[in-house]
Amino acid sequence: MLETYRQQVIERSTEGVSPKLLSPEWTADLVGLIKNSLAGEDSFLLGLIANRVPPGVDEATYCEKFE
């Protein structure tokens, strides 16, 4: 998930566009990565959850792994 996300960030930056917000699937993967606490990735992962998960009632906020 991280490799795919980082690749789309690069692709979109060359187009002058912001990275996409996380989909429900990427959010679920991200929560799994946070639970497994990848060494050296903690602040990056927390930044993604804080800044790239759509706020409010978006499907990504209802990720089963949050529970």
C-alpha positions as CSV (number, residue, x, y, z in Angstrom):
1,M,0.0,0.0,0.0
2,L,2.8,2.4,0.9
3,E,4.6,1.9,-2.3
4,T,1.5,2.3,-4.4
5,Y,0.5,5.5,-2.5
6,R,4.0,7.0,-2.8
7,Q,4.0,6.3,-6.6
8,Q,0.6,8.0,-7.1
9,V,2.0,11.0,-5.0
10,I,4.9,11.3,-7.5
11,E,2.7,10.9,-10.5
12,R,0.2,13.5,-9.3
13,S,2.9,15.9,-8.3
14,T,4.3,15.9,-11.9
15,E,0.8,16.9,-13.0
16,G,0.7,19.6,-10.3
17,V,-2.2,17.9,-8.4
18,S,-2.5,17.0,-4.7
19,P,-2.3,13.3,-3.7
20,K,-5.6,11.5,-3.6
21,L,-7.4,11.0,-0.3
22,L,-7.2,7.5,1.0
23,S,-9.8,5.0,-0.2
24,P,-11.6,2.7,2.3
25,E,-9.2,-0.1,1.2
26,W,-6.1,2.0,1.6
27,T,-7.3,3.2,5.0
28,A,-7.8,-0.4,6.2
29,D,-4.3,-1.2,5.0
30,L,-2.9,1.8,6.7
31,V,-4.6,1.0,10.0
32,G,-3.0,-2.5,9.8
33,L,0.4,-1.0,9.2
34,I,-0.1,1.3,12.2
35,K,-1.0,-1.6,14.4
36,N,2.1,-3.4,13.2
37,S,4.2,-0.3,13.8
38,L,6.6,-0.3,10.9
39,A,10.0,0.9,12.2
40,G,10.8,4.4,10.9
41,E,7.4,4.9,9.3
42,D,5.4,5.9,12.4
43,S,5.2,9.6,11.8
44,F,4.6,9.2,8.1
45,L,1.7,6.7,8.8
46,L,0.2,8.9,11.4
47,G,0.4,11.9,9.0
48,L,-1.5,9.9,6.4
49,I,-4.2,8.9,8.8
50,A,-4.5,12.5,10.0
51,N,-4.3,14.3,6.7
52,R,-5.3,11.9,3.9
53,V,-8.4,10.1,5.3
54,P,-11.4,12.2,4.2
55,P,-13.1,13.8,7.2
56,G,-16.7,13.3,8.1
57,V,-18.9,10.6,6.8
58,D,-16.8,9.3,4.0
59,E,-16.7,5.5,3.6
60,A,-13.0,5.5,4.5
61,T,-13.8,6.7,8.0
62,Y,-15.8,3.6,8.7
63,C,-12.9,1.2,8.3
64,E,-13.5,-2.0,10.2
65,K,-9.9,-2.0,11.4
66,F,-10.5,1.2,13.4
67,E,-12.8,-0.8,15.8
